[in-house]
Amino acid sequence: MPRKNLTARFIESVKVETRTDFWDATVRGLVLRVSPSGVKAWTVVYTREADGEKRRVTLGKFPALSLEKARRKALDAVAAVSDGQDPAGDKRARREAMTVEELAGIFIERYSKRNKRTWREDERLLKVEVIPKIGKLKAAAVKRRDLLDIIDAKAEAGAAAQSTQILAVVRKMFGWAVDEDYLELSPATGIKPRAKAVKRDRVLSAAEVKAIWKALPGAALRPVTANVIRLLFLTGQRSGEVCGMRRSEIDLDAATWTIPGERTKNGLAHVVPLSDAAVEIVGAALDKADDDRDAPLFTHVGAPIESNAIAQATRLKLQVLDERWTPHDIRRTVATGMADLGVMPHIVEATLNHISGFRAGVAGVYNRARYEPEKRRALDMWAEHLEAIISKRESVVVPMKAEAAL
């Protein structure tokens, strides 16, 4: 058992052709196990006092668990052994006792909430689709068949796309549980989706936009839901961003809405110029909201309305078209509509805070222009065009390309 004075630099750079154990010279029993795939796991090897058997318990993986933290955890484990405990046996017992419902709660708290803005959808799918069926099962006892029964039933009920979403969540949950040493194997490994992902390209026609807008007052929607949908049409922003709008983000004097980076998909703060129609809706919401700076503008029972509530309202109460539509189709429609009005592609992308195409790659790195005047002109043009669609009059908007030629 060769020992080595482990350092952070060595751990970061070490590579092996066969699985190799590096024993720490500082803390007795601490081992860095390195695999050819690059996985580096911390373990503690000890002798169980009850029968003298050599045991190994995994502490965690590098870099999530640093050298300093691994040494502290190893000392704790060694101290537990000296008190007559069996860390590996205790860990196995905890694993065998954990239910799927308990695992789901840990997964949401320790992974989804920390890494996904859409964690609420993960939580909803697990609570509605998974836990009622297998929540009481021991997580270590779940079989592939248990998961197949859930996703197959959903697919056979005509919701193949949702069955794929359920599979994605449970696959991630069980895979994460293996990575974090809550489970030894994932029952979701190798399960294939029951439906291929379909990339939507639905763009609403002018007649469809008008039909949806006109249906809002009589669709048995909450007023806040209807106003969120109106703002989706007027701003082109993402549903979750509009739903989470707060008092501190609005400057009515400047007619702007600044979405902080922690609420945007790409992590970048985004200034949305507000047209007169958008200001009217936002101003009314401000009048009704709490005075607290962080008060949400669109709420249900005191909490910000969630984007999945908008999607559900659309699915259940606003299917007034011949073809199914979703809230995200609005964003695509706004982008296409502004382009049809002559707005240049890079301005459309800047307006929607969308980094791809013109704003991706080298151009996006060096071109830091925010195009605020152009964004305001684009959204004002779109709002006027939208009003023309809804009121049945001929649009008086002069396309940007034509205007530039004047």
N, C-alpha and C positions, 0 to 999 in steps of 0.2 A: 504494500500500500504506500507508494511514494507520495510524499507530502510536498505541497508547494505554497509559497507565500502568495496567495491570490491577490491580485490588484484589479481595479476597475478596467485599466487599459488592457490587461491580459484577457479578462473575461470578454470584453467587447470584440477583440480581434481573433481569439482562438478558433481554429477550424480543425476538424478531425476527419479521417477517412473511415474509422470504425468507432462505435460508441465507446467513449472514454470517460473514466471517473478521475477528477482532480480533487485530491483531499486537501482541505485547508490546513495550513500549518499553524494558524492562530487559534481556531476553535476546534477542539477535538470532536470528530464525528461528522463535521460538516463536509459535504461533498458536492462539487459541481459536476453534474453529468451532462456531457456534450454529445449530441448526436450528429451524424453526417449531414442531416437535413438543416442543421443550424440551430435546432432547439437546445436551449440550455436551461436545465432544471436543477433547483437546489434540493438536496435531500439530507437527512440526518440518519446515520447508521448508529445503532446502539444495541446493547445487550439487555434483553428483558430479564428483570430480576427474578420473576416467578420460575423460569425454567432454564435461564442461561441462553436462550435462543437469540441469534442475531436478527435484528429487525431493521427495516428501512421505512422512513416516512417522508413523503414529499412535502416541502415547505411552500414551493411556488416556482415561478419561472422568471428568468432574467430576460428583459430588463425591468419588468413590472416589479420584481423584488430585487432591490439593489444588494450589493455585497454587504453593506453596513446593516441593512434590515435583515438579511439572511443570517448574519452572525448573531443578531439579537434573538431571532426566532429559534436558532439552533441552541443557544444558551438556555432559553426557556424550555425547550424540549428535553435537554439533558437534565435540567433541574427537575422536571416532571418525572423522568425515569428514576432519579435518585429518591423520589418520594414514593416509588412503587407503582407509578402509572405506566401505561403502555400506549404512547402516542399513536402508533400505527393501528393498534387494535381499537382505540377510541375513535379514530378517524373513520375506520371501516364501519364501526357501529353507527356513527352519525350518518354515513352515506347510505347504509342499508335502511335507516329509519326515515330518511327524508322523503316526503311525498312530492308528487308533481306540483301540487298547489304551493307547497313551501318553496320548491325550486323556482317556480315561476315568480314568486314574490322577490326572491333574492336576485334573480336575473333582471327583473325590471329595475330594482334599486341600484344594483352594482354595475349593470351594463347599459341597459336601454336609456335610463335617465341621464347617464353620464355621456353617452355617445350619440344619441339619436334625438333629433328634434321631433320625430314622429313617435316617440316612446308611448304616447297615449294610445295609439293605434295598436301597438304590440300588446299593451295591457288589455285593451278591449278584446282583441282576438283571443287571447289566452283565457280571459274571464268568461267570454260568451261561448267560444267554440271548443275549447280544450278542457278547461277545469271541470265543467259539469259532467264530462264523460270519463276522464281519467284522473281527475284531481286527487282522488283519495288513494290511487295506486302509489306504491313505493316507486320513486323515480328510477331506482336501479333495477326494478322488475318490469319496466315498460318494454314491450316487444314492438317490433316493426308492425305487426298486425294491428296493434292498438292504434297506431298513428294512421295506418292505411285505412282503417275503418272510418276515421274522422274525415280524412280528405276525400275518400271515395264517396262517402255519403253526401258531402257538400257538392262534389262534382256531378253526381247523379241527380241532384236536386236542381240542376241547371245553373249552378254558381261555380263553374270551373275556374274562373279567374280568382274568386275568393278562396277556393281550395288551394290554389297556388300560393296565395298570401299566407294562409294558415301554415302550409308546409314550410315556407321561408322562415316564419317565426319559430316554429318548433325545431327546425333544423339548426337555427342559430342558437336557440336556448340550450339544446342538448350538446351541441358542439362546444359552446362556451363552458358548459358544465364539465366537459371532459378536460378542456384547457385549464380550468381552474381547480381541477382535481376533486370535484364533487362527485363525478362519475368516472368509471373506468372506460366505458364504451357508450357511444351514442346510438340509440335505436333508430335514428333518422338517417343514418348513413346509407347512401345508395338509393333512397326513395326518389323517384322521378316525378316531376310535376304532371298533373293530369291534363294540363292545357298549356299550350305555348303562350308566352307573353305576347300580347298584341300591342304594338305601338299605335296609339291613337293619333289620327291626323284630322279629326273632326273640326271643321271651321263652320260656324253658324252663318247662315245667309242673313241678309237684311230682314227678310220676312220672319225668320226664326227668332232673331234678336227682338224684333217688335212683339212677337207673340209671347215670348217669355216675360218681357218687361211689362206688358199690358196685363199679364196673368198674376203678377205679384200681389196686387191689392186683394184679390179674391181667392187666393190660394190657401187660405187658413194658415198662413205663416205668422210667426211672431214678428212684430215690427222690426226688431233688431235683425232678424234673419233676412227679411226683405231688404233692409238697408245695406247689409253686408253684400248681398248679391248685386245691388245697384252699384256699390263701390267697386266690386270686381269688374263690372262693365266699364266704369268710368276711369279706373286707374290701371287695369291690367296686371295688378299685383297678385301674389299667391294668396289663396284662401286663408291659410294659417296666419299670414302677415296681417291681413285685414281684420280677421277675428281678434287678433291680439293687440290691436291699436290701443295706445294709452295716452292719457292727457299730456304727459311730458313730451310726446313725440310730435305734437301738433303746434304749429305757429300760424294762427289764423291771420295775423297781420301780414306775414310773408306768403300766406297761402301755400304752406309746405307741410309735408308729413315726412319726418326723418325716422326711418326704421333702423334701430341699432343693429350692429353686426351680429349680436347673439341671437337675433330673431330672423336673420336672413339665411337662405339656403347656402350661399357661398361664403358666409361669415363676414361680408363687407357691409358697412353702413351704407344706407341708400336713401337719397333725398327724392321724394315724389312730389312734384308740383301738383297742386290741387286746382282743378278747373272750378268755375263758379258753381256748377252743379254739385261737384264733390264737396266744396266748402259748405254748401247749404246743408248737406247730410251730416257732415262732420260737426259743424257748428251746433246743430240741433242735438247731436249726441253729447257734445260737451256740456250743453246746458243741463242735461239730465244726469250726467255722471257725477260721482263724488268729487269733492274738492281736492282730495289727495292727488299729489303730482303723478303717482303711478296708477291712478285709478283707470281700469279698463273702460272703454267707451261702449262696447257691445257685450252685454252680459246676460246671463240666464241664472236666476237664483243667486246672484251676487258674484258669480265666477265668470271669467271671460268665456264667451261662446266658443266652442271648439270647431275646427274645420270639418271634422267628421259629422258634426251635427248639420252643417251646411250641405254636405254631400248627401246625408240621409234625407233632409228636407227636399232637396232637388229630386232625389230618386222617388220619393213617396208622394210629393205634392205638386211638382212642377214639370212632370213629363207631359207637356202640352203639345209636343211636336210629334211628327210621324216617326222620327228616328230618335233613339235614346241619346241623351246628352248629359254631360257632367260639368261641374263647376270649372274644371281645368280647361274645358273647351272654350270657356270665356276668354281666358288668357291668350290662347292660340288665336281666337277670333280678333281680339284687340290688336295683337301683333300684326296679323294679316291685314286688318283694316287700316292701320296706320301706314303700312307699306303701300297699300292701294292708293292712299292719299298723297303719296310721294315722299313719305318720311324715309330717309336713308337707313339702310340696314343697321349701321353702327349706332344710330340714334335710337332705333327701335330696341336694340339690345341694351343700351344704356338706360332707357326708360323702364324696361322690365327687369333691370339688374341681372341680366342673363349673360354669363361669360361663355361664349362659344363663337365659332365663326370669326367675325371681325374683331372681337374682343379677346380672343384666345391666343395662345402661343406668344411669339416674339412681339407682335403688334400690341397685345394686351399688356405685356410687361413694360414696354417703353411709352405707350400712349396712356397717360394718366388723366387725360381730360375728362371732366365730368359732364360736359355738354348741358349744363343746367338751362340756359336760355332755349336751346333746341328741344330739350325734353318738355319744357313748359309749352312751347309752341305746338309740339306734337300732341300733347294731351289736350290742349285747348281745341285744336283742330278736330281731334277724335270726339271730344265731348259735343262739339257743335254738330258734327256729322251724326252722332248717335241721336241727338235731339231731332235732327231732320228725319232720321229713320222712324223714330217713335211717333212723331207728329204728322208723318205722311207728306211733309213738304219736300221740295227739291233742295238738296244740299247746296249751301252757298259757299262752302269751303273751297278756297283756291288751293289745289294741290301744291306742295312745296316745289316740285320740279317746275311747274308752270309759273309759280310766283317768282322763282329765281330767274326765269327768262324775261320777266317784265322789265 
